[in-house]
Amino acid sequence: MSLGPEDVAVINGYVLPMNNQAPIPDGVVTFSGGVIDRIGTAGSVDVSGAGRIIDARGGAIMPGFINSHTHNASNMLLRGLDEDAELWSWLESMWKLKQNFDPETLYWASLCGLIEMVRSGITCFNEHFDAYAVEPEVEALKIIPLRATLGYGFADRGIYEPISEWSWKALENFGEKVARHHMSADGRIQVALSPHAPYSVGAEMWKLTRKVADDHGVSIHTHLAEGMNEVRYMQDTYGTTSVQWLESMGFLGPDVTAAHCTRLNDVDRRIMAERGVKIAHCPVSNAKLVSGTLDLGAVTDAGITVGLATDGPASHNTMDLFQEMKFAGLIHKDRTQDPLFLPTRQLLNLATTGSAAAMHRPELGRLAPGHPADIVVVDFDTAHTMPVYDPESTLAYASRADDVRFTIVAGEVLLDDKQIPGVDETEVRRRFRESALALRARSGA
């Protein structure tokens, strides 16, 4: 059956369907109405009647990257401010700016971050809001409509004690947030609950978070087992580990995404596997803040779902999953002293299918008929990628964010041959820069 004017065909590329499906060296992907129709070899689909043909010659056609843990708006404003710091001292210095955020500043930060993500081939992200104001990013997502799960941040301990009252009120009235934003924008936007971490959230707030999640059927997105300071704090305060403390309250479940998890023991991993907790793995951020390296082999052997994530641009400096894939491959090979550990296809899976599952959106991260048309085209015709003996190796170790030519979400072309239609990027950067510098000045940072 031939295509019609409502169809789009992406042709002449190396198709990587992911989800354990074999690549198609000279392939075609077609979609209409935001959904993938067909995937096949060149010549197997008559594309002559398509309303638009995108020629991916010399490149890869693959699912959009899924960023399973990040802080977009808040961390865009913190990028490069406190380098060469350990996690807890870094958190304290970042709080000086966070408490001075305002909606307009967060809007321009959100929009600039969305530009960075769409240009790097990220089609969906899992936002942990430590900015404590989600609405500015909701507005920015109307301009650049990526998929997102927006996690409302809560805390009531330590440096975050000043937001305790706000956190309790937001939790108690969370149904209003669900009614306003969950499954909005044709399902692209979801909301979640994001208690900050075991060292910054008390037991009663964790218990209420679990109840609210169950009542409203939304996911939970938190930080867990991140660094030795957390290990010492939990042992000194509760006499146990973060995972075992949350388990004792009946908090853990398959709706939980736990970021980092660099300090897990065998009991922690067994509990997480039994409860179906997912992990968002952030190797660059963890290395930079000397938080440790996730024992990926032990985690996957336990049967825990793992996705790849950038964390925020304050602790990673970019939201570039190409960098994250490469670093993950390198650090785990070195950690295990096994060059065969984490082969290139597994790296690509971590950034797509694995990350989609880790952030509770398993319909994403793959190219298959009936699945959302979230597609990227990555150019291989560059000096830094040639001669491309192995496209998967090229993507994992040589490609860069600026090699992305097309980013398509729900069938809408958001990055069109390296241009973002309808967005004045120069103006966005100007407004963001001015807002960020003003924030720094009034915060005394």
Buried (B, 14 or more C-beta within 10 A) or exposed (E): EEBEEEBBBBBBBBBBBBBEBEBBEEBBBBBBEBEBBBBEEBEEBEBEEBEEBBBBEBBBBBBBBBBBBBBBBBBBBBBEBBEEBEBBEBBEBBBBBBEBBEEEBBBBBBBBBBBBBBBBBBBBBBBBBBBBBBBBBBBBBEBBBBBBBBBBBBBBBBBBEEBBEBBBEBBEEBEEBBEEBBEBBEBBBBBBBBBBBBBBBEBEBBEBBBEBBEEBEBBBBBBBBBBBBBBEBBEEEBEBBBBBBBBEEEBBBEBBBBBBBBBBBEEBBBBBBEBBBBBBBBBBBBBBBEBBBBBBBEBBEBEBBBBBBBBBBBBBBBBBBBBBBBBBBEBBBEBBEEEEBBBBBBBBBBBBBBBBBBBBBEEBBBBBEEBBBBBBBBBBEBEEBEEBEEBBBBBBBBBBBEBBBBBBBBBBBBBBEEEBEEBEEEEBBEBBEEBBEEBBEEBEB
